[in-house]
Amino acid sequence: MKHLVYFEEHPVEHTKDFLSKNGSHPESPLVKEALERAKQLVSLAYYRSRNRGKALLAKGSLSASDLLSLFKHPEDETNVAVQAAELMDTAVELIRQLVYTQEKRNSNITGILSGRGLSTLAKVTGCAAQLQPIKCSDSCLADKYRSIDGTCNNRKNPLWGAANTAYARWLPADYEDGFSVPKGWNKLKVYKGFPLPLVRRVSHEILHTQNENISLDTSYTHMLVEWGQWIDHDMDLTPQSASTISFMDGTDCSRACINQNPCFPIQIPAGDLHLGEGAMECLPFIRSSPACGSGESSFLVGKLQPREQLNSLTSFVDGSMIYGSTASLASRLRNLSQELGLLAINQEFSDGGLPLLPFAERKFPNPCALTRNCLVNASDIPCFLAGDSRSNEHLGMQVLHTVFLRESNRIAATLHKLNPQWSGETLYQETRKIIGAFLQIINWRDYVPKILGPEATKTYLPPYSGYNESVDPSISNVFATAAFRFAHVTINPFVSRLDENYEENPHHPSISLHQSFFSPWRIIEEGGIDPILRGEIFSCAKLQTPTQMMPEELTEKLFHPQKAQSLDLAALNLQRGRDHGLLGYNSWRRFCGLPEAHTFSDLQRVLNSSYLAHKLLKLYETPENIDIWIGAIAEPLLPYARVGELLACLLGRQFQALRNGDRFWWENEGVFTPHQREQLAKVTLSQILCQNTHLHYFPTDAFASSHFPDDFVSCKSPQISRVDLTAWKEDPTDTPCGPVPLVKGAYFVRCKLLVFFECRQGYTLEGPSSIACDAEERKWSTILPVCQDINECKPSRMNPCPSSLICVNTPGGFKCACEGSMSLSQDGTTCIKAPGSTATALAVAAAGIAGAISLITVAVTLHRRVGPIFCDPVRKRGSQTRQFLFKPQNFSSNSTLHTLYYTTRETNKLTANNSKTTPPES
């Protein structure tokens, strides 16, 4: 096939490989035809999507929708899952179409395919691999540290909460066809007797608010809003389809306003502000990727199931936005040049001496400059790299990513001083574990109660009673797609940047929110993170009211690149809910045991607002059709809360499941020692900000509104407590078996009664990797491992040095060297003449010439006076002449003597030539 590429980017070549290697062919010509056609369609759609993206990026003309797709681009592991599901989805849809075309009947897919056909499809598309059961390690360290992808947190259900698994469904999905087509796909279809309103109309007529008309929340700072998004990026990320081109007919989702999978555009109603001259009549929208084992591929698990969506992150609050949710990303984020457990930092810039996030791979043109006004000689600052692809979305996220990068490295450095016997891997894992605990404590103790209010917190989050392995901690679809998006209506449309006196920064004043999208250059060039951080802990959040829901910064200017159509966050939320098949508002109230609204009076009573009830029924015509997100955020706030009763239920249930179903929850017995838990409980966000910025004064509660300077305290004040990391100091002598035996060249870490060894870089472990302490006998295992030096220069190995250099093995490593008097170039890749060697050679050569001439003069004189002399001495019998003989074969080619010989030889040639014109004296 013309456009096949390798499976790392697309699964199609993998499909060919599987068929050729295993000799497996679908038993039915129908299945074989559908599979081959699906491979062609999916491959071609990916190929065109990739080329289109490259071309637009090269022109600097990405749309807001393109930017959204670019910065939500999943990691390789997620891509494999996405592409397997989409290939299977397309193949099954083609089988449906072929059956309908040939037999003029709509058939159930399980009636068409036999078990063998289903099995083959699953294998060749890659879906079978995604559904394989996982065998969890029984190592002690597997109980000490989380896996990076969340697998095996629950040992009986290893995929609960893991990355690249489907969201949990708390209620059945609600699709137009009952299977996978979203409601609103067919414009003529009615629900409960009425058509669904366009999501853009709902946004414009109910949520849209002028930036200047918002009310401020005088109780809470904007840091409360930032934290909500920060912690959300630790729990869920839904990958879009890997294609922006329709699989079936090649429609470009960015240029057409028709529904053709994966295109599900947001239609713009007549008279809308977005309908300017030449503008499209829709906003592009790409459907979320399906998950293998659902929708078209659900028969793989033995029964038909509606389409599900993937969560590409771990569900747990474990710091995945800092460290990543896949092994490949986690490795890229680390500083592996030193065995210190550190994260990589920016090598080009710092923030007044404090580290900044490293840069992502440079692209040209730079996507993080597309929202920037064109300036003459403007520097080209790349995007930042972090554990979550959305880290560049806006300045607030960049600030928190930077702070926690610094905090992670601060903790790792401290632990290294306390435990020099720990390897870089142990330091990294212990640091990650502590950071995860910090996030859990701040979120459940300081953030969630402010959102739910005291009554709902008491109901859904009673005191912790231990890990419950029967609780599924997976993020639910309704939480990720609707409930936790409540915070979008609390975002302030302005980004405050304040000076040391918490007044408007004269050099870098406050900006509109849309000016902060994808702009890491502002941190590099406009004062670092401190001015933005002051604004976050001092400026108020937006208050949600019935008439002031979402500012125009989010409904009219979301991800607004230069000269391109922006997006509408409210419309995106509503469309995404339909894309995911979420049931309506009343169904979720019933789920939570709350009274439903069937009439205008019911709705008016539930919302405590005749204004909102009237607005909603004007658009939806019946309460039964109200989308979950708009209905939930329209409810009045509970006392001392920032959500209504439905959201309190949905959020409370999810945070309860995340806590009780997490085997590594910080309070779970055995995760930390009692002394460590005592120290962890002292953490506050203000403390973390104090230790990782240039600011010296903070409010004790960074979420609560405060006045400067009255409510601010010194970072040295006992009111801002500190976590004492000496609770993590390990005493190698304090074991039932006495001191831990030392292994030369090895680090070690204790785990219960075991000690695990890890050799330093450049050494390999020979023998057992761990020893055990027999507590009864009070003796260690007798066999210890040995750290053996790795000979990187062994002939059987590939030469690690550039081709012009030789490899020299050293203890724990190797060095690349040059032969003879040559020396390494500055970049260490080539050999060059040592500094001054050329001048030395010339000087020696000159001296040699002068010496040779003197010798010749002496020889001539002697020849005239005493006859022939042999310097070798070699007497050529019968000869009346004597010669100077220098034997070059005795000297190396790069020696001084070698230079002298050849210089003298050239001089003798010159003398001989001269003698032809000037006869010697007799």
Helices and strands as residue ranges (DSSP letters): H 12-22, H 29-59, H 64-71, H 76-103, H 109-112, H 115-125, H 127-130, H 140-144, E 165-166, H 199-202, I 203-207, E 208-209, G 211-213, E 215-221, H 222-235, E 266-267, E 282-283, G 295-301, E 310-311, H 320-323, H 327-332, G 367-369, H 395-418, H 424-441, I 442-447, H 448-452, H 454-460, H 477-481, G 483-490, E 494-495, E 511-512, G 513-516, H 521-525, H 530-538, E 540-543, E 550-551, H 552-555, H 569-579, H 585-591, H 600-607, H 610-620, G 623-625, H 628-633, H 645-660, H 674-680, H 685-691, E 697-699, E 712-714, G 725-728, E 746-751, E 754-759, E 763-766, E 770-774, E 779-780, E 786-789, E 806-810, E 813-817, E 822-824, E 831-833, H 837-866, G 888-890, H 896-917
